[in-house]
Amino acid sequence: MHADEEALLLEEGSRQADLWGIDLYPDRFGTPDFIEFDSMINLRPSQGNRSRSVEDPEARRAVTAVVARLIKP
């Protein structure tokens, strides 16, 4: 679960502001539906994120860039 992974990363020194919950769908690789920006850990009204999605376009770009570096065809 995203919340379990978030707790582990926070214990190891990550900053919550840098953590976003996503799902990857391998069968959709190469399409806009490969990354789903939907998770309860994304609910952060104090940071201006009021939904389960990642609302900030810059944060979405950053997440997408990290995924692109880590996932190769």
Backbone atoms as SQL, in Angstrom:
CREATE TABLE atoms (id INTEGER PRIMARY KEY, chain TEXT, resi INTEGER, resn TEXT, atom TEXT, x REAL, y REAL, z REAL);
INSERT INTO atoms VALUES
  (1, 'A', 1, 'MET', 'N', 0.830, -1.179, 0.000),
  (2, 'A', 1, 'MET', 'CA', 0.000, 0.000, 0.000),
  (3, 'A', 1, 'MET', 'C', 0.882, 1.252, 0.000),
  (4, 'A', 2, 'HIS', 'N', 0.410, 2.279, -0.634),
  (5, 'A', 2, 'HIS', 'CA', 1.179, 3.520, -0.696),
  (6, 'A', 2, 'HIS', 'C', 1.510, 4.053, 0.693),
  (7, 'A', 3, 'ALA', 'N', 0.571, 3.965, 1.618),
  (8, 'A', 3, 'ALA', 'CA', 0.797, 4.502, 2.965),
  (9, 'A', 3, 'ALA', 'C', 1.925, 3.750, 3.668),
  (10, 'A', 4, 'ASP', 'N', 2.023, 2.449, 3.457),
  (11, 'A', 4, 'ASP', 'CA', 3.102, 1.669, 4.066),
  (12, 'A', 4, 'ASP', 'C', 4.461, 2.080, 3.505),
  (13, 'A', 5, 'GLU', 'N', 4.536, 2.226, 2.191),
  (14, 'A', 5, 'GLU', 'CA', 5.784, 2.657, 1.561),
  (15, 'A', 5, 'GLU', 'C', 6.147, 4.076, 1.994),
  (16, 'A', 6, 'GLU', 'N', 5.139, 4.946, 2.094),
  (17, 'A', 6, 'GLU', 'CA', 5.380, 6.312, 2.542),
  (18, 'A', 6, 'GLU', 'C', 5.978, 6.308, 3.948),
  (19, 'A', 7, 'ALA', 'N', 5.406, 5.501, 4.857),
  (20, 'A', 7, 'ALA', 'CA', 5.907, 5.436, 6.229),
  (21, 'A', 7, 'ALA', 'C', 7.360, 4.972, 6.253),
  (22, 'A', 8, 'LEU', 'N', 7.689, 3.960, 5.462),
  (23, 'A', 8, 'LEU', 'CA', 9.063, 3.457, 5.410),
  (24, 'A', 8, 'LEU', 'C', 10.021, 4.535, 4.899),
  (25, 'A', 9, 'LEU', 'N', 9.639, 5.207, 3.833),
  (26, 'A', 9, 'LEU', 'CA', 10.509, 6.249, 3.279),
  (27, 'A', 9, 'LEU', 'C', 10.685, 7.410, 4.253),
  (28, 'A', 10, 'LEU', 'N', 9.625, 7.779, 4.974),
  (29, 'A', 10, 'LEU', 'CA', 9.738, 8.842, 5.968),
  (30, 'A', 10, 'LEU', 'C', 10.671, 8.429, 7.100),
  (31, 'A', 11, 'GLU', 'N', 10.569, 7.172, 7.537),
  (32, 'A', 11, 'GLU', 'CA', 11.467, 6.660, 8.583),
  (33, 'A', 11, 'GLU', 'C', 12.919, 6.708, 8.133),
  (34, 'A', 12, 'GLU', 'N', 13.152, 6.540, 6.840),
  (35, 'A', 12, 'GLU', 'CA', 14.511, 6.525, 6.303),
  (36, 'A', 12, 'GLU', 'C', 15.018, 7.913, 5.931),
  (37, 'A', 13, 'GLY', 'N', 14.218, 8.950, 6.244),
  (38, 'A', 13, 'GLY', 'CA', 14.693, 10.311, 6.057),
  (39, 'A', 13, 'GLY', 'C', 14.129, 11.083, 4.888),
  (40, 'A', 14, 'SER', 'N', 13.229, 10.489, 4.120),
  (41, 'A', 14, 'SER', 'CA', 12.619, 11.228, 3.017),
  (42, 'A', 14, 'SER', 'C', 11.712, 12.321, 3.556),
  (43, 'A', 15, 'ARG', 'N', 11.519, 13.361, 2.742),
  (44, 'A', 15, 'ARG', 'CA', 10.598, 14.437, 3.112),
  (45, 'A', 15, 'ARG', 'C', 9.240, 14.156, 2.475),
  (46, 'A', 16, 'GLN', 'N', 8.173, 14.299, 3.255),
  (47, 'A', 16, 'GLN', 'CA', 6.851, 14.019, 2.713),
  (48, 'A', 16, 'GLN', 'C', 6.549, 14.862, 1.479),
  (49, 'A', 17, 'ALA', 'N', 7.026, 16.087, 1.454),
  (50, 'A', 17, 'ALA', 'CA', 6.784, 16.965, 0.308),
  (51, 'A', 17, 'ALA', 'C', 7.344, 16.376, -0.987),
  (52, 'A', 18, 'ASP', 'N', 8.288, 15.442, -0.869),
  (53, 'A', 18, 'ASP', 'CA', 8.906, 14.827, -2.042),
  (54, 'A', 18, 'ASP', 'C', 8.277, 13.483, -2.426),
  (55, 'A', 19, 'LEU', 'N', 7.298, 13.026, -1.658),
  (56, 'A', 19, 'LEU', 'CA', 6.698, 11.712, -1.887),
  (57, 'A', 19, 'LEU', 'C', 5.320, 11.852, -2.515),
  (58, 'A', 20, 'TRP', 'N', 5.101, 11.121, -3.596),
  (59, 'A', 20, 'TRP', 'CA', 3.805, 11.107, -4.260),
  (60, 'A', 20, 'TRP', 'C', 3.426, 9.674, -4.572),
  (61, 'A', 21, 'GLY', 'N', 2.154, 9.355, -4.419),
  (62, 'A', 21, 'GLY', 'CA', 1.677, 8.011, -4.706),
  (63, 'A', 21, 'GLY', 'C', 1.213, 7.898, -6.145),
  (64, 'A', 22, 'ILE', 'N', 1.737, 6.901, -6.847),
  (65, 'A', 22, 'ILE', 'CA', 1.344, 6.633, -8.232),
  (66, 'A', 22, 'ILE', 'C', 1.194, 5.131, -8.408),
  (67, 'A', 23, 'ASP', 'N', 0.554, 4.749, -9.484),
  (68, 'A', 23, 'ASP', 'CA', 0.496, 3.357, -9.916),
  (69, 'A', 23, 'ASP', 'C', 1.011, 3.301, -11.341),
  (70, 'A', 24, 'LEU', 'N', 1.694, 2.207, -11.665),
  (71, 'A', 24, 'LEU', 'CA', 2.191, 1.983, -13.022),
  (72, 'A', 24, 'LEU', 'C', 1.459, 0.796, -13.622),
  (73, 'A', 25, 'TYR', 'N', 1.101, 0.913, -14.883),
  (74, 'A', 25, 'TYR', 'CA', 0.403, -0.145, -15.599),
  (75, 'A', 25, 'TYR', 'C', 1.274, -0.597, -16.767),
  (76, 'A', 26, 'PRO', 'N', 2.070, -1.661, -16.579),
  (77, 'A', 26, 'PRO', 'CA', 3.021, -2.105, -17.605),
  (78, 'A', 26, 'PRO', 'C', 2.384, -2.366, -18.972),
  (79, 'A', 27, 'ASP', 'N', 1.155, -2.860, -18.984),
  (80, 'A', 27, 'ASP', 'CA', 0.506, -3.135, -20.265),
  (81, 'A', 27, 'ASP', 'C', 0.143, -1.854, -21.014),
  (82, 'A', 28, 'ARG', 'N', 0.278, -0.706, -20.360),
  (83, 'A', 28, 'ARG', 'CA', -0.004, 0.586, -20.980),
  (84, 'A', 28, 'ARG', 'C', 1.272, 1.394, -21.225),
  (85, 'A', 29, 'PHE', 'N', 2.432, 0.736, -21.115),
  (86, 'A', 29, 'PHE', 'CA', 3.713, 1.430, -21.310),
  (87, 'A', 29, 'PHE', 'C', 3.716, 2.149, -22.655),
  (88, 'A', 30, 'GLY', 'N', 4.209, 3.374, -22.653),
  (89, 'A', 30, 'GLY', 'CA', 4.272, 4.162, -23.868),
  (90, 'A', 30, 'GLY', 'C', 3.012, 4.962, -24.159),
  (91, 'A', 31, 'THR', 'N', 2.025, 4.865, -23.271),
  (92, 'A', 31, 'THR', 'CA', 0.788, 5.639, -23.450),
  (93, 'A', 31, 'THR', 'C', 0.625, 6.588, -22.260),
  (94, 'A', 32, 'PRO', 'N', -0.239, 7.576, -22.402),
  (95, 'A', 32, 'PRO', 'CA', -0.475, 8.495, -21.277),
  (96, 'A', 32, 'PRO', 'C', -1.070, 7.805, -20.046),
  (97, 'A', 33, 'ASP', 'N', -1.641, 6.617, -20.224),
  (98, 'A', 33, 'ASP', 'CA', -2.252, 5.889, -19.109),
  (99, 'A', 33, 'ASP', 'C', -1.277, 4.992, -18.353),
  (100, 'A', 34, 'PHE', 'N', 0.009, 5.020, -18.717),
  (101, 'A', 34, 'PHE', 'CA', 1.021, 4.203, -18.041),
  (102, 'A', 34, 'PHE', 'C', 1.135, 4.586, -16.564),
  (103, 'A', 35, 'ILE', 'N', 1.112, 5.879, -16.257),
  (104, 'A', 35, 'ILE', 'CA', 1.217, 6.363, -14.880),
  (105, 'A', 35, 'ILE', 'C', -0.147, 6.872, -14.440),
  (106, 'A', 36, 'GLU', 'N', -0.597, 6.375, -13.300),
  (107, 'A', 36, 'GLU', 'CA', -1.840, 6.875, -12.700),
  (108, 'A', 36, 'GLU', 'C', -1.472, 7.628, -11.422),
  (109, 'A', 37, 'PHE', 'N', -1.836, 8.880, -11.360),
  (110, 'A', 37, 'PHE', 'CA', -1.503, 9.747, -10.229),
  (111, 'A', 37, 'PHE', 'C', -2.639, 9.735, -9.218),
  (112, 'A', 38, 'ASP', 'N', -2.922, 8.589, -8.623),
  (113, 'A', 38, 'ASP', 'CA', -4.054, 8.467, -7.716),
  (114, 'A', 38, 'ASP', 'C', -3.648, 7.714, -6.458),
  (115, 'A', 39, 'SER', 'N', -3.669, 8.405, -5.317),
  (116, 'A', 39, 'SER', 'CA', -3.329, 7.768, -4.055),
  (117, 'A', 39, 'SER', 'C', -3.808, 8.622, -2.892),
  (118, 'A', 40, 'MET', 'N', -4.201, 7.962, -1.825),
  (119, 'A', 40, 'MET', 'CA', -4.617, 8.681, -0.617),
  (120, 'A', 40, 'MET', 'C', -3.476, 9.519, -0.047),
  (121, 'A', 41, 'ILE', 'N', -2.224, 9.106, -0.232),
  (122, 'A', 41, 'ILE', 'CA', -1.117, 9.885, 0.344),
  (123, 'A', 41, 'ILE', 'C', -0.941, 11.221, -0.359),
  (124, 'A', 42, 'ASN', 'N', -1.602, 11.390, -1.505),
  (125, 'A', 42, 'ASN', 'CA', -1.502, 12.658, -2.224),
  (126, 'A', 42, 'ASN', 'C', -2.431, 13.733, -1.656),
  (127, 'A', 43, 'LEU', 'N', -3.339, 13.358, -0.784),
  (128, 'A', 43, 'LEU', 'CA', -4.233, 14.333, -0.151),
  (129, 'A', 43, 'LEU', 'C', -3.410, 15.176, 0.818),
  (130, 'A', 44, 'ARG', 'N', -3.135, 16.413, 0.427),
  (131, 'A', 44, 'ARG', 'CA', -2.308, 17.301, 1.246),
  (132, 'A', 44, 'ARG', 'C', -2.831, 18.731, 1.161),
  (133, 'A', 45, 'PRO', 'N', -3.927, 19.015, 1.822),
  (134, 'A', 45, 'PRO', 'CA', -4.466, 20.380, 1.765),
  (135, 'A', 45, 'PRO', 'C', -3.453, 21.431, 2.216),
  (136, 'A', 46, 'SER', 'N', -2.590, 21.090, 3.161),
  (137, 'A', 46, 'SER', 'CA', -1.603, 22.069, 3.644),
  (138, 'A', 46, 'SER', 'C', -0.593, 22.430, 2.561),
  (139, 'A', 47, 'GLN', 'N', -0.439, 21.579, 1.560),
  (140, 'A', 47, 'GLN', 'CA', 0.460, 21.843, 0.436),
  (141, 'A', 47, 'GLN', 'C', -0.322, 22.262, -0.807),
  (142, 'A', 48, 'GLY', 'N', -1.618, 22.473, -0.656),
  (143, 'A', 48, 'GLY', 'CA', -2.438, 22.892, -1.778),
  (144, 'A', 48, 'GLY', 'C', -2.917, 21.760, -2.664),
  (145, 'A', 49, 'ASN', 'N', -2.672, 20.515, -2.293),
  (146, 'A', 49, 'ASN', 'CA', -3.130, 19.364, -3.080),
  (147, 'A', 49, 'ASN', 'C', -4.360, 18.797, -2.383),
  (148, 'A', 50, 'ARG', 'N', -5.520, 19.080, -2.914),
  (149, 'A', 50, 'ARG', 'CA', -6.777, 18.750, -2.249),
  (150, 'A', 50, 'ARG', 'C', -7.465, 17.507, -2.810),
  (151, 'A', 51, 'SER', 'N', -6.759, 16.716, -3.591),
  (152, 'A', 51, 'SER', 'CA', -7.361, 15.497, -4.143),
  (153, 'A', 51, 'SER', 'C', -6.365, 14.350, -4.058),
  (154, 'A', 52, 'ARG', 'N', -6.825, 13.176, -4.466),
  (155, 'A', 52, 'ARG', 'CA', -5.952, 12.003, -4.483),
  (156, 'A', 52, 'ARG', 'C', -4.992, 12.044, -5.666),
  (157, 'A', 53, 'SER', 'N', -5.194, 12.965, -6.564),
  (158, 'A', 53, 'SER', 'CA', -4.330, 13.110, -7.731),
  (159, 'A', 53, 'SER', 'C', -3.140, 14.003, -7.379),
  (160, 'A', 54, 'VAL', 'N', -2.197, 14.116, -8.292),
  (161, 'A', 54, 'VAL', 'CA', -1.099, 15.077, -8.153),
  (162, 'A', 54, 'VAL', 'C', -1.501, 16.262, -9.022),
  (163, 'A', 55, 'GLU', 'N', -1.962, 17.330, -8.377),
  (164, 'A', 55, 'GLU', 'CA', -2.561, 18.444, -9.104),
  (165, 'A', 55, 'GLU', 'C', -1.543, 19.391, -9.742),
  (166, 'A', 56, 'ASP', 'N', -0.385, 19.537, -9.146),
  (167, 'A', 56, 'ASP', 'CA', 0.618, 20.481, -9.642),
  (168, 'A', 56, 'ASP', 'C', 1.293, 19.929, -10.899),
  (169, 'A', 57, 'PRO', 'N', 1.193, 20.642, -12.020),
  (170, 'A', 57, 'PRO', 'CA', 1.811, 20.154, -13.264),
  (171, 'A', 57, 'PRO', 'C', 3.323, 19.939, -13.138),
  (172, 'A', 58, 'GLU', 'N', 4.001, 20.789, -12.388),
  (173, 'A', 58, 'GLU', 'CA', 5.458, 20.622, -12.225),
  (174, 'A', 58, 'GLU', 'C', 5.771, 19.348, -11.443),
  (175, 'A', 59, 'ALA', 'N', 4.995, 19.055, -10.411),
  (176, 'A', 59, 'ALA', 'CA', 5.197, 17.814, -9.650),
  (177, 'A', 59, 'ALA', 'C', 4.935, 16.613, -10.547),
  (178, 'A', 60, 'ARG', 'N', 3.910, 16.668, -11.384),
  (179, 'A', 60, 'ARG', 'CA', 3.633, 15.574, -12.323),
  (180, 'A', 60, 'ARG', 'C', 4.812, 15.371, -13.280),
  (181, 'A', 61, 'ARG', 'N', 5.358, 16.478, -13.788),
  (182, 'A', 61, 'ARG', 'CA', 6.520, 16.371, -14.685),
  (183, 'A', 61, 'ARG', 'C', 7.707, 15.748, -13.967),
  (184, 'A', 62, 'ALA', 'N', 7.920, 16.137, -12.719),
  (185, 'A', 62, 'ALA', 'CA', 9.041, 15.588, -11.948),
  (186, 'A', 62, 'ALA', 'C', 8.859, 14.091, -11.716),
  (187, 'A', 63, 'VAL', 'N', 7.665, 13.688, -11.353),
  (188, 'A', 63, 'VAL', 'CA', 7.383, 12.253, -11.138),
  (189, 'A', 63, 'VAL', 'C', 7.582, 11.496, -12.445),
  (190, 'A', 64, 'THR', 'N', 7.053, 12.036, -13.525),
  (191, 'A', 64, 'THR', 'CA', 7.188, 11.382, -14.827),
  (192, 'A', 64, 'THR', 'C', 8.656, 11.248, -15.228),
  (193, 'A', 65, 'ALA', 'N', 9.463, 12.255, -14.925),
  (194, 'A', 65, 'ALA', 'CA', 10.901, 12.203, -15.251),
  (195, 'A', 65, 'ALA', 'C', 11.602, 11.125, -14.436),
  (196, 'A', 66, 'VAL', 'N', 11.266, 10.992, -13.171),
  (197, 'A', 66, 'VAL', 'CA', 11.870, 9.949, -12.334),
  (198, 'A', 66, 'VAL', 'C', 11.487, 8.572, -12.882),
  (199, 'A', 67, 'VAL', 'N', 10.226, 8.372, -13.196),
  (200, 'A', 67, 'VAL', 'CA', 9.781, 7.095, -13.740),
  (201, 'A', 67, 'VAL', 'C', 10.514, 6.796, -15.048),
  (202, 'A', 68, 'ALA', 'N', 10.661, 7.789, -15.907),
  (203, 'A', 68, 'ALA', 'CA', 11.341, 7.577, -17.197),
  (204, 'A', 68, 'ALA', 'C', 12.796, 7.177, -16.996),
  (205, 'A', 69, 'ARG', 'N', 13.453, 7.717, -15.958),
  (206, 'A', 69, 'ARG', 'CA', 14.849, 7.333, -15.684),
  (207, 'A', 69, 'ARG', 'C', 14.940, 5.898, -15.169),
  (208, 'A', 70, 'LEU', 'N', 13.935, 5.465, -14.426),
  (209, 'A', 70, 'LEU', 'CA', 13.990, 4.160, -13.778),
  (210, 'A', 70, 'LEU', 'C', 13.403, 3.018, -14.603),
  (211, 'A', 71, 'ILE', 'N', 12.449, 3.325, -15.459),
  (212, 'A', 71, 'ILE', 'CA', 11.763, 2.292, -16.241),
  (213, 'A', 71, 'ILE', 'C', 12.204, 2.408, -17.696),
  (214, 'A', 72, 'LYS', 'N', 12.822, 1.378, -18.186),
  (215, 'A', 72, 'LYS', 'CA', 13.296, 1.341, -19.570),
  (216, 'A', 72, 'LYS', 'C', 12.512, 0.287, -20.344),
  (217, 'A', 73, 'PRO', 'N', 12.266, 0.555, -21.631),
  (218, 'A', 73, 'PRO', 'CA', 11.543, -0.445, -22.444),
  (219, 'A', 73, 'PRO', 'C', 12.325, -1.719, -22.617);
